[in-house]
Amino acid sequence: MVEHRPLNDIIAYAILTLGVFIVAFPVYLALIASTHDAATVVGGNMPLRPGGHALENYYRAVFVGGSRTSREPVGHLLLNSFISATGIAVGKIFISILSAYAVVYFRFPLRKTAFWIIFITLMLPVEVRIYPTYKVVADLHMLDTYAGLILPLIASATGTLLFRQFFMTVPEELLEASRIDGAGPFRFFWDTLLPLSVTTISALFVIQFIYGWNQYLWPLLITTQDSMQTIVTGIKKMLTTTDELAEWQLAMATAILAMLPPVAVVVFMQRLFVRGLVETEK
Amino acid sequence: MEKSVVFNNKLLPCLLLVPQLIITFVFFYWPASQAVWQSFLREDAFGLTSEFVGLENYQSLFVQPEYYASMLTTLIFSSLVAVLSLSIALLFATQADKNLKAASVYKTFMIWPYAVAPAVAGVLWFFMFHPSLGTLARPLRWMNFDWNPLLNGNHAMILVVMAAVWKQISYNFLFFLAGLQSIPKSVIEAGAIDGAGPMRRFWTIIFPLLSPTTFFLLVVNIVYVFFDTFGIIDAVTGGGPAGTTTTMVYKVYADGRLGGDLGGSAAQSVVLMVIVIALTAIQFRYVERKVQY
């Protein structure tokens, strides 16, 4: 810093503290609401201190489900979210590392064409072609399956671009050296390139896991059975009950559970996540 | 930067590309082309027969007052969210860029909303501002302010904007902070030696140097508001009350799913595609320029 004035620091701390407050307050309220009983929450005078019903609420949300409606217990939806988010992350890494390897380390006819075919997918998010994609998935009998939740969401080029960029920075001497050692394309990929890519792979995993976990419109559309929902789509259904009194304390417990895994991933993998994010967006 | 040392195999690279190409064709090109094709068809109510009607779907789209309303809603919603989330994030980023001891702690606390699903963010804000049980709706009631996002369109818009901004601050904060930290300290010191105060330095030195980041974020934010906020709108207002929070993406969903009008919905998708492609083209031109620096 150029000049150092204590007042300057105090203002900075004050503004940042306000920022953290704004960012944290909605979540704090949800946490509090998830520890009170229904009457306290719905009464409109919920205290700002935790109540004594936390265990009961979380137990009901995870294992029993709501009483007024026949909603699925959230435990099952958490599992669905885990499977589809992990599937999206792993699937995307798998298809894109292979295609990036092909495009960077080989010369073959139509190489540029193949790259552009993949590249163009960046332009249209799934939301825009939602019904036709739904129809394709229905025709392939993939409604209410994990394949249907996962495959359409990995059809985009972000991963391929990230790996391509990274492979470009790998020194050529490494390939020369492995070839002198007699390594073929498989050996080079497995023994040299893959170990070097660990950071990129992890960063992409973090970003794609969060992306997959937070999907809303797609799972909403292709799951017809409550048992195949993800937790993010399930939470809204807890609020749309036929009678007015939604069970807000359970909905808030669900919101907290829906936030925990992706937030934990971001907080613990912060450095990787930030690097991966800045690199994919470039 | 092409590699000069490569493998000579011709078949292997094609095999490596197969998984991605299959998925891309089945789940991207086929549906995208179907969206365009469908926009020229009219299906009967049961989806049994369809007939080629040319541009009729587009014509009926552009005489619908609701469509213009959704365009206007999208415009208002996206500009509010983009401007607010960018300026708030910039304020926080400039503070976190100062040499504070606790800067990294603050950074961790600021970035995690990135990981919260938009729909969950919407539910949290809905809970806070729920007209009868919301903790923050209480003070409004005491002030005799008739706050009701369930009935009042403007209130509903304010609520979805707040949730969308809250969710997006962390993302913009990260990029602004990275941008600020890449500005050489010597430039700022030079400004200080010339007698420029902190405000003056910000507007004449820092802000212009940040403009590439700002422009990039503007484009990314608009795309975010277009698509990712679907979850917020669906969870908080369901496009209501009376269509006041129905954005273009939400209308594609609502017309196709609830209205059963696939041709009209497809025509809307195509219009959206054109808008997104135009936005992306702008972004790429900008990225090209940035690479040359």
Interface residues (C-beta under 8 A of the other chain):
Chain A: M1 V2 E3 H4 N8 D9 I11 A12 Y13 I15 L16 G19 V20 I22 V23 A24 F25 P26 V27 L29 A30 A33 V41 V42 G43 G44 N45 M46 L48 F94 I95 S96 L98 S99 Y101 A102 V103 V104 Y105 F106 R107 F108 P109 R111 A114 I117 I118 T121 L122 M123 L124 P125 E127 V128 R129 I130 Y131 P132 T133 K135 V136 V137 L140 L151 P152 I154 A155 S156 T160 M168 E172 L175 E176 R179 G184 P185 F188 I210 W213 N214 Q215 Y216 L217 L220 L221 V232 T233 I235 K236 L239 W248 A251 M252 A255 A258 M259 P262 V263 V265 V266 V267 Q270 V274 L277 V278 E281 K282
Chain B: M1 K3 S4 V5 V6 F7 N8 N9 K10 L12 P13 C14 L16 L17 P19 Q20 L21 I23 T24 V26 F27 F28 Y29 W30 P31 A32 Q34 A35 Q38 I88 L91 F92 Q95 A96 K98 N99 L100 A102 Y106 T108 F109 M110 I111 W112 P113 Y114 A115 V116 A117 P118 A119 V120 A121 V123 L124 W125 F126 F127 M128 S132 L133 G134 T135 R138 W166 I169 S170 L174 F175 A178 I188 E189 A192 P198 R201 F216 V220 V223 F226 F227 F230 G231 D234 A235 V249 V252 Y253 G256 R257 L262 S265 A266 S269 L272 M273 V276 I277 T280 V287
